[in-house]
């Protein structure tokens, strides 16, 4: 196999994007038979099944590689046309990015305002948890992602952004009612606010306090929105780990209190993007890195802030047994080897 015919590659991408062979044929202004023949020819050329013939169709693992190549090819073609001053029939540069909800609600949108708009850039944001952001990269759905994984997806580069700090908080009334004894034991039964069923942050926090004996309580309120999660904790539905920028105003106002003597938890975030020489993607990456450097704590090994009021990293019951391998204490907070699912 010397090359991948571009018409076949573009046809495969159209089928994946449109969902069916008939819809792809309409988008490409060819017959469904021509679409089917091109896909079959590409599968014969690669020696692999590239599509699962479901409704809608889905790419196989090998198909994801070709789809990602097709999207990168389309991006390079648009960039080349723009640099040559040719008419751009595709409109502004489109940059799809996957980002978790808490980053989106705190520091990520200000990063996008730093991206130059000459020529114009359109953002297409996918709000996904950290485990699925890398999946979107593998599938070719997005060009970049804010993720908790330091391991680059094939064809991608990765760079650390910093540590997102989460504070364990509750209302004063909730604390007075439910947290009257040992914090570790109280949190095993106290009502908890979680983002969704994949949100493990509160469980990991309680396991770190109970030496791995137990996670958070069984009474769980699922609130799948970053601002809604904060508001649910502030309403007294349960305790939760709230991003520091969202928690601090409520702490100052007395609407929330820190759960002493527990330290905060720090979640490492990374930027992964295609290995692609695209001006639009490079501009977005630079703006994200600049904003993250100001909004997040420094990555591990890049210098750490000193202890804050209320932090007590040596308090009894805060040792690390039971925390998954790779999770280590860094300064006044605790660092998780994965990100939150929000």
C-alpha positions in Angstrom: 0.0 0.0 0.0 1.8 3.1 -1.2 -0.9 5.7 -0.5 -4.4 6.3 0.6 -6.6 7.7 -2.2 -7.9 11.0 -1.0 -11.3 10.6 -2.5 -11.8 7.4 -0.6 -10.5 8.9 2.6 -12.9 11.9 2.3 -15.7 9.5 1.5 -15.1 7.5 4.7 -15.1 10.7 6.7 -18.4 11.8 5.1 -20.0 8.5 6.0 -18.9 8.8 9.6 -20.0 12.4 9.9 -23.4 11.9 8.2 -24.1 8.6 9.8 -25.3 6.6 6.8 -24.1 5.8 3.3 -27.2 7.5 1.8 -26.6 10.7 3.7 -23.0 10.7 2.8 -23.9 10.3 -0.9 -26.2 13.3 -0.7 -23.5 15.4 1.0 -20.9 14.4 -1.6 -23.4 14.7 -4.6 -22.7 11.1 -5.7 -24.7 7.9 -5.6 -24.9 5.6 -2.6 -23.4 2.9 -4.7 -20.3 5.1 -5.4 -19.9 5.7 -1.7 -20.1 2.0 -0.9 -17.6 1.2 -3.6 -15.1 3.8 -2.3 -15.3 2.6 1.2 -14.9 -1.1 0.2 -12.0 -0.1 -2.0 -10.3 1.7 0.9 -10.9 -1.3 3.2 -9.4 -3.6 0.6 -6.4 -1.3 0.2 -5.8 -1.1 4.0 -6.6 -4.8 4.6 -8.9 -3.8 7.5 -12.5 -3.3 8.2 -12.9 0.4 8.7 -16.6 0.8 9.5 -19.2 -1.0 11.6 -22.3 -1.1 9.5 -24.7 0.0 12.2 -27.2 2.9 12.3 -25.5 5.3 12.6 -22.3 3.8 11.3 -19.3 3.9 13.6 -15.6 3.6 12.7 -13.6 0.6 14.0 -10.2 1.2 15.6 -8.5 1.2 12.2 -11.3 3.4 10.9 -10.6 6.0 13.6 -7.0 6.3 12.4 -8.2 7.0 8.9 -10.9 9.4 10.1 -8.4 11.3 12.2 -6.1 11.5 9.1 -9.0 12.8 7.0 -9.8 15.6 9.5 -6.1 16.6 9.7 -5.9 16.6 6.0 -9.0 18.9 5.7 -7.5 21.2 8.3 -4.2 21.4 6.5 -6.0 22.1 3.2 -8.0 25.0 4.7 -4.8 26.4 6.3 -3.0 26.2 3.0 -5.8 27.9 1.1 -5.9 30.7 3.6 -2.1 31.3 3.4 -2.3 31.3 -0.4 -5.1 33.9 -0.3 -7.5 31.6 -2.1 -11.3 31.8 -1.5 -12.2 29.9 1.6 -15.4 28.0 0.9 -15.4 26.4 4.3 -15.8 29.7 6.2 -13.8 30.5 9.4 -11.3 28.0 10.9 -13.1 25.6 13.1 -11.3 24.2 16.2 -13.2 21.4 18.0 -11.9 21.0 21.6 -13.0 18.6 24.4 -13.0 20.1 28.0 -14.3 19.1 31.4 -17.1 21.0 32.9 -15.2 22.6 35.8 -12.5 24.0 33.5 -15.2 25.3 31.2 -16.9 27.0 34.2 -13.8 28.6 35.6 -10.8 29.4 33.4 -11.2 27.9 29.9 -13.6 30.4 28.3 -11.3 33.4 29.2 -8.5 31.5 27.4 -10.6 31.5 24.2 -11.0 35.2 24.4 -7.2 35.5 24.0 -7.2 33.8 20.6 -6.7 36.3 17.8 -9.7 36.5 15.4 -7.9 37.7 12.3 -8.5 35.4 10.5 -11.6 34.3 12.4 -11.6 31.1 14.5 -14.8 29.3 15.5 -14.7 27.1 18.6 -16.7 23.8 18.9 -16.6 22.7 22.5 -17.4 19.2 23.7 -18.1 19.0 27.4 -16.9 15.5 28.5 -15.3 13.9 31.5 -11.6 13.4 31.5 -11.7 9.7 30.5 -13.7 10.5 27.3 -11.8 13.5 26.2 -8.9 11.3 25.0 -11.4 9.0 23.4 -12.7 11.9 21.3 -9.1 12.6 20.3 -8.6 9.0 19.2 -11.8 9.1 17.2 -10.8 12.3 15.5 -13.8 14.2 16.8 -11.7 16.9 18.3 -8.3 18.5 17.6 -7.4 19.0 21.2 -8.5 18.3 24.7 -8.1 19.3 28.3 -7.5 15.9 30.0 -6.1 14.3 33.1 -4.0 11.8 31.1 -0.3 12.5 30.7 0.0 9.7 28.1 -0.3 11.1 24.6 -2.9 9.6 22.2 -1.3 8.3 19.0 -0.6 11.3 16.8 -0.9 13.8 19.6 1.4 15.9 21.8 0.9 16.5 25.5 1.9 19.3 27.8 1.1 19.9 31.5 -1.3 22.8 32.2 -1.2 22.8 36.0 -3.2 21.6 39.0 -6.8 22.3 39.5 -7.5 22.7 43.3 -10.7 21.4 44.9 -11.8 22.4 48.4 -14.0 20.0 50.6 -16.8 22.3 51.7 -20.4 22.3 53.1 -22.7 24.8 54.6 -22.3 25.7 58.3 -25.8 24.2 58.9 -24.9 21.0 57.1 -21.6 20.7 59.0 -23.4 21.2 62.4 -25.9 18.5 61.6 -23.9 15.8 59.9 -20.2 16.4 60.8 -20.2 16.3 64.6 -17.6 13.6 65.2 -14.5 12.4 63.3 -14.6 13.8 59.8 -13.4 10.5 58.2 -16.2 8.6 59.8 -18.9 11.2 59.3 -18.2 11.5 55.6 -18.8 7.8 55.2 -22.5 8.3 55.8 -23.1 12.0 55.2 -25.1 13.1 52.1 -22.8 13.9 49.2 -23.2 15.9 46.0 -21.6 14.2 42.9 -21.5 15.4 39.3 -22.6 12.1 37.8 -22.2 8.4 38.3 -18.6 8.6 37.0 -17.6 11.2 39.4 -15.1 9.5 41.8 -13.5 12.6 43.3 -15.6 12.5 46.6 -15.0 8.8 47.0 -11.3 9.2 46.5 -11.2 12.0 49.1 -13.0 9.9 51.7 -10.8 6.9 51.0 -7.8 9.0 51.6 -9.2 9.9 55.1 -10.3 6.3 56.0 -7.2 4.6 54.8 -9.1 3.0 52.0 -11.8 1.5 54.1 -14.7 3.3 52.6 -15.8 5.9 50.0 -18.4 8.6 50.3 -21.9 7.9 51.7 -24.7 6.2 49.8 -27.0 9.2 49.8 -25.8 11.0 46.6 -27.3 13.9 44.8 -26.3 13.8 41.1 -26.0 17.4 39.7 -24.3 17.3 36.2 -23.4 20.9 35.9 -20.4 22.8 37.4 -22.4 25.8 38.6 -25.3 23.6 39.7 -22.9 21.4 41.6 -21.6 24.4 43.6 -25.2 25.7 44.1 -26.3 22.3 45.4 -23.6 22.2 48.0 -24.3 25.9 48.9 -28.0 24.9 49.3 -27.1 22.3 51.9 -28.0 19.2 49.9 -24.6 17.6 50.8 -20.9 18.2 51.0 -18.7 18.2 48.0 -15.3 19.1 46.5 -15.8 22.4 44.8 -13.2 24.1 42.5 -11.3 26.7 44.5 -12.4 29.7 42.3 -16.0 28.8 42.8 -15.7 28.1 46.5 -13.7 31.1 47.7 -16.5 33.7 47.3 -18.9 31.6 49.2 -16.3 30.9 51.9 -15.7 34.6 52.4 -19.4 35.2 52.6 -19.8 32.6 55.2 -22.2 30.5 53.1 -19.7 27.6 53.0 -17.1 26.3 55.5 -14.0 24.2 54.9 -14.1 20.6 56.2 -11.2 20.7 58.7 -8.7 19.3 59.1 -8.8 17.8 55.6 -6.5 19.4 53.0 -7.6 20.3 49.5 -7.2 17.9 46.5 -5.2 18.9 43.5 -6.0 17.4 40.1 -3.4 17.5 37.3 -4.6 18.8 33.9 -2.9 18.4 30.6 -3.4 19.7 27.0 -3.3 17.2 24.3 -3.6 18.1 20.6 -2.9 16.8 17.2 0.6 16.9 15.8 -0.5 19.4 13.2 1.1 22.6 12.0 -2.1 24.6 12.0 -2.0 28.3 12.8 -5.5 28.2 14.3 -4.7 25.2 16.6 -1.3 26.8 17.6 -3.1 30.0 18.6 -5.6 28.2 20.7 -2.9 26.1 22.4 -0.9 29.2 23.2 -3.9 31.0 24.7 -4.9 27.9 26.8 -1.4 27.5 28.2 -1.1 31.2 29.1 -4.4 31.3 30.8 -3.9 28.0 32.6 -0.5 29.2 34.0 -2.3 32.1 35.7 -5.4 30.3 36.8 -4.1 26.9 38.0 -1.4 25.9 40.5 2.0 25.1 39.0 2.5 21.5 37.7 4.3 19.1 40.0 8.0 19.9 40.0 7.4 23.5 38.9 7.3 25.1 42.3 4.5 24.9 44.9 2.7 27.6 46.9 3.2 27.6 50.7 0.6 26.4 53.2 -2.6 28.3 53.4 -4.7 29.2 56.4 -6.7 26.1 57.5 -4.4 23.6 55.7 -2.9 21.0 58.0 -1.1 18.3 55.9 0.2 16.6 59.0 -3.2 16.2 60.7 -4.0 12.7 62.1 -5.9 10.4 59.9 -4.6 12.0 56.7 -2.0 9.4 55.7 -2.0 7.9 52.2 -2.8 4.2 52.5 -5.8 3.2 50.4 -5.3 5.9 47.8 -4.6 4.5 44.3 -1.0 4.1 43.3 0.5 7.3 41.8 -1.6 9.6 44.0 0.9 11.5 46.2 0.7 14.4 48.6 2.2 17.6 47.1 2.5 20.4 49.6 -0.8 21.4 51.3 -3.0 19.5 48.9 -3.3 16.0 47.6 -2.7 15.1 44.0 -4.9 12.6 42.2 -3.6 10.6 39.2 -6.8 11.3 37.3 -9.1 14.2 36.8 -12.7 14.7 38.0 -15.5 13.7 35.8 -16.8 17.2 35.7 
